[in-house]
């Protein structure tokens, strides 16, 4: 049974550990008509760990809040414009969204109306593997062949691919996100053709939405083949016009480097890192990481301990090691860097003041000169040695 033609019968029944979770059970008992929806169902069927659990229900939001509160649970109207209420049980949140059907779409936003039709709600979802629902008893409803696609490693749009993309161009990037994690073998031909035609629509997306999806693609276990497909279809050029080097990113993954999306972005990027960080509106921490990774040379595998200490004194350990991953991935060098204590220049302005140096530009210049002397010596001089050098210089 597939649920097509209006049939609303479960196609199978599975056992998933999270179905006995006390917080989830409390919410489902308060909302007897609700089902688990989307990613939790997909990952349960795939035998993967389930993190976020979202629910769907034919009840309108006001009724959802009424039922939750009657059961002694907290109801937070987090997204009423989209029919979403967050149910809080045991200090955990579960998004509960009323079934909807699209009335008008424009490539970025949709006007929806509530419905009690589970298949109609599933029909507005992006991919077949995300369009399944499941009851508390583990009964799975699959209206568009999501189970078969999941087994085949096929990411396929619900309905006509071009139509679904035109409803929201972010679905182009979402396709690659899910393909990187669930795809096996050749991608869906209809999806590929529709994406190639719809690439100009990516210009409608906000920078935040683009980076949010690109970050998830880069965080996949091995995004190399997906990035190559994105490049072939013109998607990477559209979202990263600064220029890309997919082979360099693929080599980084092959070295078993950490699955850090910013590290992988650094490997992928050919162009101006500060400009890209500004354009895609990376967070301050992400920007500092990206710029730091690309701003200096990596420590060479054969470098001595003095060189390693100098590198650690001038840059954070994470950036120094990240540069090694980008350039060589030398395991022995990374182990040495992880084991080494970060050196800290022992002098401050107060030390110079105590030696009779007046505050001002001359003090700053002398402090920089002393630090350069300390660095040149491999950061081995301790506080006493640095004070002795200060005394020698001030006479």
C-alpha positions as CSV (number, residue, x, y, z in Angstrom):
1,X,0.0,0.0,0.0
2,X,1.3,3.5,-0.9
3,X,-1.4,5.8,0.3
4,X,-2.0,7.1,-3.3
5,X,-5.3,8.0,-4.6
6,X,-6.5,9.3,-1.2
7,X,-5.9,6.0,0.6
8,X,-4.7,6.7,4.2
9,X,-3.5,3.4,5.5
10,X,-0.1,2.6,7.0
11,X,2.3,0.7,4.8
12,X,4.3,-0.9,7.5
13,X,5.0,-0.8,11.2
14,X,8.4,-0.4,12.8
15,X,9.9,-0.3,16.3
16,X,12.0,2.8,17.1
17,X,13.5,3.5,20.6
18,X,12.3,7.1,20.7
19,X,8.7,6.0,20.6
20,X,8.9,5.1,24.3
21,X,10.4,8.5,25.2
22,X,8.4,9.8,28.1
23,X,8.4,13.4,27.0
24,X,7.3,12.4,23.4
25,X,4.6,10.1,24.8
26,X,3.2,12.9,27.0
27,X,2.8,15.2,24.0
28,X,1.3,12.5,21.8
29,X,-1.2,11.5,24.6
30,X,-2.2,15.2,24.8
31,X,-2.6,15.3,21.0
32,X,-4.2,12.0,20.1
33,X,-4.5,12.8,16.3
34,X,-0.9,13.8,15.9
35,X,1.8,11.8,14.1
36,X,5.6,12.0,14.0
37,X,6.6,13.6,10.8
38,X,9.6,14.2,8.5
39,X,13.2,13.6,9.5
40,X,12.5,11.5,12.5
41,X,10.5,9.0,10.4
42,X,13.1,9.0,7.7
43,X,16.0,8.4,10.1
44,X,14.1,5.7,12.1
45,X,13.6,3.8,8.8
46,X,17.2,4.3,7.8
47,X,18.4,3.0,11.2
48,X,20.1,6.3,12.0
49,X,20.1,8.2,15.2
50,X,17.1,10.5,15.6
51,X,17.6,13.9,17.1
52,X,14.8,16.4,16.5
53,X,11.3,15.1,16.6
54,X,8.6,17.1,14.8
55,X,4.9,16.4,14.9
56,X,2.0,17.1,12.6
57,X,-1.7,17.2,13.5
58,X,-5.0,18.0,11.8
59,X,-5.9,20.2,14.8
60,X,-5.6,24.0,14.3
61,X,-3.0,25.8,16.4
62,X,-5.4,27.2,19.0
63,X,-6.8,23.7,19.6
64,X,-3.3,22.3,19.9
65,X,-2.4,24.8,22.6
66,X,-5.7,24.1,24.4
67,X,-5.0,20.4,24.4
68,X,-1.4,20.8,25.6
69,X,-2.3,23.1,28.4
70,X,-5.2,20.8,29.5
71,X,-2.6,18.0,29.8
72,X,-0.4,20.2,32.0
73,X,2.2,20.8,29.3
74,X,3.6,24.2,28.2
75,X,2.5,25.4,24.8
76,X,4.6,28.1,23.1
77,X,3.3,29.8,19.9
78,X,6.6,29.9,18.2
79,X,5.4,30.0,14.6
80,X,1.7,30.6,14.4
81,X,2.0,32.2,11.0
82,X,3.1,28.8,9.8
83,X,0.7,26.8,12.0
84,X,3.5,25.8,14.4
85,X,3.3,25.5,18.2
86,X,6.2,24.2,20.4
87,X,5.1,21.7,23.0
88,X,7.4,21.5,26.0
89,X,7.6,18.3,28.0
90,X,10.3,17.4,30.5
91,X,12.2,20.6,29.5
92,X,12.3,19.5,25.8
93,X,10.6,21.1,22.9
94,X,8.6,19.4,20.1
95,X,7.4,21.4,17.1
96,X,3.8,20.6,16.3
97,X,2.5,21.9,13.0
98,X,-1.0,21.8,11.7
99,X,-1.5,20.1,8.4
100,X,-1.4,22.5,5.5
101,X,-1.9,22.8,1.8
102,X,-0.3,25.5,-0.4
103,X,-2.5,28.1,-1.9
104,X,0.0,30.5,-3.5
105,X,3.9,30.2,-3.8
106,X,6.4,32.6,-5.2
107,X,9.7,30.9,-5.0
108,X,10.4,32.1,-1.5
109,X,7.2,32.2,0.5
110,X,3.9,30.3,0.5
111,X,0.4,31.2,1.5
112,X,-1.2,28.1,3.1
113,X,-4.5,27.0,4.5
114,X,-5.1,24.4,7.1
115,X,-6.4,21.0,6.1
116,X,-7.2,17.6,7.7
117,X,-5.9,15.8,4.7
118,X,-2.6,14.0,5.5
119,X,-1.8,13.3,1.9
120,X,-2.3,16.9,0.9
121,X,0.1,18.0,3.6
122,X,2.7,15.3,2.5
123,X,2.3,16.6,-1.1
124,X,3.7,20.0,-0.2
125,X,6.9,18.5,1.3
126,X,10.1,18.6,-0.7
127,X,11.3,15.0,-1.0
128,X,9.6,11.6,-0.8
129,X,12.0,10.5,2.0
130,X,10.8,13.6,4.1
131,X,7.1,13.2,3.4
132,X,6.3,10.2,5.6
133,X,4.5,10.2,9.0
134,X,4.3,7.7,11.8
135,X,2.0,7.1,14.7
136,X,2.9,6.5,18.3
137,X,2.5,2.8,17.6
138,X,5.1,2.9,14.8
139,X,2.7,2.7,11.9
140,X,4.3,4.4,8.9
141,X,2.3,6.3,6.3
142,X,4.1,6.7,3.0
143,X,2.2,8.5,0.2
144,X,4.9,8.9,-2.4
145,X,7.3,5.9,-2.2
146,X,9.7,7.4,0.3
147,X,10.6,4.0,1.8
148,X,11.6,2.6,-1.6
149,X,13.6,5.7,-2.4
150,X,15.3,5.6,1.0
151,X,16.4,2.0,0.4
152,X,17.6,2.8,-3.1
153,X,19.5,5.9,-1.9
154,X,17.4,8.1,-4.2
155,X,16.5,11.7,-3.3
156,X,13.5,12.4,-5.3
157,X,11.1,15.4,-5.3
158,X,7.5,14.9,-4.4
159,X,5.6,15.4,-7.6
160,X,7.1,17.4,-10.5
161,X,10.6,18.5,-9.6
162,X,10.5,21.8,-11.5
163,X,7.2,22.7,-9.9
164,X,8.5,22.0,-6.4
165,X,11.7,24.0,-7.0
166,X,9.7,26.9,-8.3
167,X,7.8,27.0,-5.1
168,X,11.0,27.5,-3.1
169,X,14.4,27.7,-4.7
170,X,16.0,26.8,-1.4
171,X,15.0,23.2,-2.3
172,X,17.9,23.2,-4.8
173,X,20.4,23.3,-2.0
174,X,18.2,21.0,0.2
175,X,18.4,18.4,-2.6
176,X,22.2,18.4,-2.3
177,X,22.1,18.4,1.4
178,X,20.0,15.2,1.5
179,X,21.8,13.7,-1.5
180,X,25.1,14.0,0.4
181,X,23.7,12.1,3.4
182,X,21.3,9.6,1.8
183,X,22.1,9.4,-1.9
184,X,23.7,6.3,-3.4
185,X,24.8,6.1,-7.0
186,X,23.5,8.3,-9.7
187,X,21.2,11.2,-8.6
188,X,17.6,11.3,-9.7
189,X,17.6,12.4,-13.4
190,X,14.4,14.5,-13.2
191,X,15.8,16.4,-10.2
192,X,19.1,17.0,-11.9
193,X,17.4,18.4,-15.1
194,X,15.1,20.6,-13.1
195,X,17.9,22.0,-11.0
196,X,20.0,22.8,-14.0
197,X,17.2,24.9,-15.4
198,X,16.4,26.6,-12.1
199,X,19.9,27.8,-11.1
200,X,19.1,31.5,-11.7
201,X,16.4,31.2,-9.0
202,X,19.1,30.8,-6.4
203,X,19.7,34.6,-6.6
204,X,16.4,35.1,-4.8
205,X,17.6,33.4,-1.7
206,X,19.0,35.3,1.3
207,X,22.6,34.9,2.3
208,X,21.6,33.4,5.6
209,X,19.6,30.7,3.9
210,X,22.3,29.9,1.4
211,X,25.0,29.5,4.1
212,X,22.7,27.5,6.4
213,X,22.2,24.9,3.7
214,X,25.8,25.0,2.4
215,X,27.1,24.5,5.9
216,X,25.0,21.3,6.2
217,X,26.2,20.0,2.8
218,X,29.8,20.6,3.9
219,X,29.2,18.8,7.2
220,X,28.1,15.6,5.5
221,X,30.4,12.6,6.1
222,X,31.8,12.8,2.5
223,X,30.4,15.6,0.4
224,X,32.9,15.3,-2.4
225,X,30.6,13.7,-5.1
226,X,27.8,16.0,-4.2
227,X,30.1,19.1,-4.5
228,X,31.2,17.8,-7.9
229,X,27.6,17.5,-9.0
230,X,26.8,21.0,-7.7
231,X,29.8,22.3,-9.7
232,X,28.7,20.5,-12.9
233,X,25.2,21.9,-12.7
234,X,26.4,25.5,-12.0
235,X,25.1,25.6,-8.5
236,X,28.5,26.1,-6.8
237,X,29.3,29.0,-9.1
238,X,25.9,30.6,-8.3
239,X,26.4,30.4,-4.5
240,X,30.2,30.8,-4.4
241,X,31.1,33.1,-7.3
242,X,34.4,33.8,-5.6
243,X,35.6,30.6,-7.1
244,X,35.9,27.0,-5.9
245,X,38.4,24.1,-5.9
246,X,36.4,20.9,-5.4
247,X,39.4,18.7,-5.7
248,X,41.1,20.4,-2.8
249,X,38.1,19.9,-0.6
250,X,37.9,16.2,-1.7
251,X,41.5,15.7,-0.8
252,X,40.9,17.3,2.6
253,X,38.1,14.8,3.3
254,X,40.3,11.9,2.1
255,X,42.8,12.8,4.8
256,X,40.1,12.1,7.4
257,X,40.2,15.7,8.6
258,X,37.4,16.8,11.0
259,X,34.0,17.3,9.4
260,X,34.2,21.0,10.1
261,X,32.2,22.9,7.5
262,X,34.3,26.0,7.8
263,X,37.5,24.0,7.4
264,X,36.0,22.4,4.3
265,X,34.9,25.8,3.0
266,X,38.5,27.0,3.4
267,X,39.6,24.1,1.3
268,X,36.9,24.7,-1.3
269,X,37.3,28.5,-1.6
270,X,39.6,30.1,-4.2
271,X,38.7,33.7,-3.6
272,X,38.6,36.4,-1.0
273,X,37.7,34.9,2.4
274,X,36.8,38.2,4.2
275,X,34.5,39.2,1.3
276,X,32.8,35.8,1.2
277,X,32.3,35.8,5.0
278,X,30.7,39.2,4.7
279,X,28.5,38.3,1.8
280,X,27.2,35.0,3.3
281,X,27.0,36.7,6.7
282,X,29.0,34.1,8.6
283,X,29.0,34.4,12.4
284,X,32.0,36.2,13.9
285,X,33.5,32.9,15.0
286,X,33.0,31.4,11.6
287,X,34.6,34.4,9.9
288,X,37.6,34.4,12.2
289,X,38.1,30.7,11.6
290,X,37.8,31.0,7.8
291,X,40.1,34.0,7.5
292,X,42.6,32.6,10.0
293,X,42.8,29.3,8.1
294,X,43.6,31.1,4.8
295,X,45.7,34.0,6.2
296,X,49.0,32.2,6.8
297,X,51.2,29.4,5.8
298,X,51.0,26.0,7.4
299,X,53.8,24.6,9.6
300,X,55.8,22.2,7.5
301,X,55.8,18.5,8.6
302,X,59.6,18.5,9.3
303,X,59.5,21.7,11.4
304,X,61.3,21.8,14.7
305,X,59.7,22.5,18.0
306,X,60.8,26.2,17.9
307,X,58.8,26.7,14.7
308,X,55.8,24.9,16.3
309,X,56.0,27.1,19.4
310,X,56.2,30.3,17.2
311,X,53.1,29.2,15.3
312,X,51.1,28.5,18.5
313,X,52.2,31.8,20.0
314,X,50.8,33.8,17.1
315,X,47.7,31.8,16.3
316,X,45.2,29.6,18.1
317,X,45.9,25.9,18.2
318,X,42.8,25.1,16.2
319,X,43.9,27.4,13.4
320,X,47.4,26.1,13.3
321,X,46.2,22.5,13.2
322,X,43.5,23.5,10.6
323,X,46.2,24.8,8.3
324,X,48.1,21.5,8.6
325,X,44.9,19.7,7.6
326,X,44.5,21.9,4.6
327,X,48.1,21.5,3.4
328,X,49.3,18.1,4.4
329,X,47.3,16.4,7.1
330,X,50.5,15.1,8.6
331,X,49.3,13.0,11.6
332,X,52.6,13.1,13.4
333,X,52.8,16.9,13.1
334,X,49.2,17.3,14.3
335,X,49.9,15.0,17.3
336,X,53.0,17.2,18.2
337,X,50.9,20.4,18.0
338,X,48.1,18.9,20.2
339,X,50.7,17.8,22.8
340,X,52.6,21.1,22.9
341,X,51.8,23.7,25.6
342,X,50.8,27.0,24.0
343,X,53.6,29.6,24.8
344,X,52.6,33.0,26.2
345,X,54.9,36.0,26.0
346,X,55.6,36.7,29.7
347,X,56.0,40.5,29.6
348,X,53.3,43.2,29.8
349,X,53.3,47.0,29.8
350,X,53.5,47.0,33.5
351,X,56.9,45.2,33.3
352,X,58.2,47.9,31.1
353,X,56.8,50.6,33.3
354,X,58.6,49.0,36.3
355,X,61.8,49.2,34.3
356,X,61.3,53.0,33.9
357,X,59.9,53.0,30.3
358,X,57.3,55.8,29.9
359,X,53.9,54.9,28.6
360,X,53.2,55.7,25.0
361,X,54.3,54.8,21.5
362,X,57.9,54.0,22.5
363,X,56.7,51.5,25.1
364,X,54.5,49.8,22.5
365,X,57.4,49.6,20.0
366,X,59.8,48.2,22.6
367,X,57.2,45.6,23.8
368,X,56.8,44.5,20.1
369,X,60.6,44.3,19.7
370,X,61.0,42.2,22.8
371,X,58.2,39.8,21.7
372,X,59.9,39.5,18.3
373,X,63.2,38.6,20.1
374,X,61.3,36.0,22.2
375,X,59.7,34.5,19.0
376,X,63.0,34.3,17.2
377,X,64.4,32.3,20.1
378,X,61.6,29.8,19.7
379,X,59.5,31.2,22.6
380,X,61.9,29.5,25.1
381,X,62.9,32.5,27.2
382,X,61.0,32.6,30.5
383,X,59.9,35.7,32.4
384,X,63.3,36.2,34.1
385,X,65.2,35.9,30.8
386,X,62.8,38.4,29.1
387,X,63.3,40.9,32.0
388,X,67.0,40.5,31.7
389,X,66.7,41.3,27.9
390,X,64.5,44.3,28.8
391,X,67.1,45.6,31.3
392,X,69.8,45.2,28.7
393,X,67.8,47.3,26.2
394,X,66.9,50.1,28.5
395,X,70.3,50.3,30.0
